[in-house]
Amino acid sequence: MTSAGSGHAAGRDQESSTAHAVPREAADGPPPWVAVCGTPVAVVQGAWGGRRGLGSGDVCPRCRELAPA
């Protein structure tokens, strides 16, 4: 998983399809993963600046604020 132009990867929590920003260092390691807003995420896939992150239809507003592309 690479992060194009960002220090974050895209993650999703277990309860919804909301996209969250996961710090790159954490995303490259084993789970558990935690987004910058503090939400545990079940899946880390893609770049935060891509279609699974900021390009998603449902983006965590706190992650958007803390991890701009």
C-alpha positions as a Python dict, from the first residue, in 0.01 Angstrom:
ca = {
    (1, 'M'): (0, 0, 0),
    (2, 'T'): (151, 328, -103),
    (3, 'S'): (44, 678, -24),
    (4, 'A'): (72, 913, -318),
    (5, 'G'): (163, 1258, -194),
    (6, 'S'): (41, 1200, 160),
    (7, 'G'): (168, 1067, 489),
    (8, 'H'): (-158, 877, 533),
    (9, 'A'): (-338, 574, 395),
    (10, 'A'): (-714, 525, 368),
    (11, 'G'): (-887, 307, 626),
    (12, 'R'): (-1243, 204, 705),
    (13, 'D'): (-1398, 137, 1043),
    (14, 'Q'): (-1595, -178, 1126),
    (15, 'E'): (-1927, -7, 1191),
    (16, 'S'): (-1964, 195, 869),
    (17, 'S'): (-1811, 267, 532),
    (18, 'T'): (-1663, 597, 652),
    (19, 'A'): (-1313, 664, 520),
    (20, 'H'): (-1048, 751, 780),
    (21, 'A'): (-686, 868, 755),
    (22, 'V'): (-435, 621, 900),
    (23, 'P'): (-76, 741, 954),
    (24, 'R'): (150, 579, 695),
    (25, 'E'): (387, 434, 958),
    (26, 'A'): (98, 255, 1128),
    (27, 'A'): (-63, 144, 801),
    (28, 'D'): (259, -27, 693),
    (29, 'G'): (260, -235, 1010),
    (30, 'P'): (33, -507, 1143),
    (31, 'P'): (-309, -438, 1294),
    (32, 'P'): (-458, -295, 1501),
    (33, 'W'): (-474, 30, 1305),
    (34, 'V'): (-607, 356, 1444),
    (35, 'A'): (-703, 661, 1239),
    (36, 'V'): (-578, 1011, 1323),
    (37, 'C'): (-920, 1085, 1477),
    (38, 'G'): (-881, 790, 1717),
    (39, 'T'): (-1122, 552, 1542),
    (40, 'P'): (-1006, 189, 1514),
    (41, 'V'): (-1013, 75, 1150),
    (42, 'A'): (-1061, -278, 1022),
    (43, 'V'): (-924, -230, 670),
    (44, 'V'): (-640, -16, 536),
    (45, 'Q'): (-632, 9, 159),
    (46, 'G'): (-526, 281, -78),
    (47, 'A'): (-399, 635, -46),
    (48, 'W'): (-574, 893, 172),
    (49, 'G'): (-568, 1136, -121),
    (50, 'G'): (-723, 876, -353),
    (51, 'R'): (-1069, 741, -425),
    (52, 'R'): (-1082, 525, -110),
    (53, 'G'): (-990, 819, 112),
    (54, 'L'): (-1074, 1181, 39),
    (55, 'G'): (-1235, 1078, -291),
    (56, 'S'): (-1483, 857, -108),
    (57, 'G'): (-1847, 957, -71),
    (58, 'D'): (-1827, 925, 309),
    (59, 'V'): (-1520, 1086, 467),
    (60, 'C'): (-1463, 1137, 839),
    (61, 'P'): (-1477, 1515, 893),
    (62, 'R'): (-1221, 1501, 1177),
    (63, 'C'): (-974, 1303, 963),
    (64, 'R'): (-1029, 1550, 676),
    (65, 'E'): (-939, 1832, 916),
    (66, 'L'): (-636, 1658, 1071),
    (67, 'A'): (-491, 1503, 753),
    (68, 'P'): (-550, 1724, 448),
    (69, 'A'): (-419, 1580, 122),
}
